[in-house]
Amino acid sequence: MEVHDVSQAKHDGMTPDGRLVQVKATFKDSLTFKSTPELYLGFKLHPDGTYEEIYNGPGQAIYDRYSHRKGIGESLMSFPLTELRKLSDTVNAGQRVARRAG
C-alpha cells in the first residue's frame, strides 16, 4: 500500500488496486477505530521492535462483529486483540491488503 502524504481522517493509504486502508498499531491488548474503514490493518508492537499482524481485512467485518455495541462507527472504540485475530482468520486472501514481495 502507499501511505498518504497528508493525514486523512478515515484512511492512511491506498492499495495498488485503489482500496483505502486504515492502519493502527498498539503496545496494548486492544486496537481501536472510530469510523468504519474500507480495509483495516492492525498490528501489535513489541518492545524489542518486532510486530504481529493482528487483523488484515475489511473494516465492515469488525463493524458487523461489534454492531451490538453502542457508538460503533461513531465513537472511538477498542477491540480485543484476541477477538480481532479470530476475525482476521475468517478473511479470505482477496479481501486483504497484499504483502509486498521481497
N, C-alpha and C positions, 0 to 999 in steps of 0.2 A: 504494500500500500504506500501511497505517497501522502506524507503529512502536510496539512495546510500550512502555508507561510504565516497566515494571520489566524488567530484563535477564532473558532466558531462556537456558537452556543450549544449546538447539538452533536456535532461531529468533529473529529480531529483529523480525518483524512479520507482518501478515496482509493478504492481498489482499481487495478488497471481496467476492469470492465465497468467502472462507473458507480459502483455501490459505495455508499457513505458509511464510515466506520467511526465509532466512539471507542477510545482506548482508556482504560482505567487500570491503576496499579495500587497495591496496598501492601503494607507490612503486617496488617492485622488479619483477622479471621472472617472478614466480610468485604464485599465490594459494593459500590453504590452506583445508582443512576437516577436521574430525575425524569427527563423525557425519554420516550421510547425510541432508541436509535435504530436505523436500518440494520446495521451489524454492530456487534459489541465484542470487543476483545478485553478480557480481564486477566490480570496477572497477579500472582503473589510474589513479592520481592523478599529475598532472604538477606540477612545481614552480611553474608560472605560475598554478595554481588550476584549470586545465581538467582534464577527466577523459574516460576512454574506457570504454564498457561492453564488457567482455571476454566475459562469459558471462551469459546470462539463460535459465534453463530448469530442468528437473528435476535435482535432486541425484543421482537414480538414474542418469542418463546419465553423470555423472562417475564414479560408483562403478563402473558397468559397464565403462567405458573403461579404468579402472585396477584392475580386480578382481584382476589378477595380482600386484599389489604387496602384500607382507606388511604387515599392520596397517591395510589400507584399512577405513574405517568404525570403527576403534577408536583409532587414534593420530592426532595432528595431522600432516597430510601436506601437502607443497607440490606444486603442479601448474603446469607452464609455461604462461605466457600464450599463447604461440603455439598450443599444443595446445587450450587452452580456447576460443580464438577459433574454431578449426576445428570443434570440437564444437558450439559455440553456433550456428554456421551451419546445422547439421542439425536444429535445434529448430524445430518449427512454431509459428506465432503463438499458437495456442490453449494452448500449454504454457508460455508466457512470462508474466512479470509485465508487464501492460499499462502503456504510458506514459500519463501524465496528459495530458489535453487542456490546451492553454494555453501 
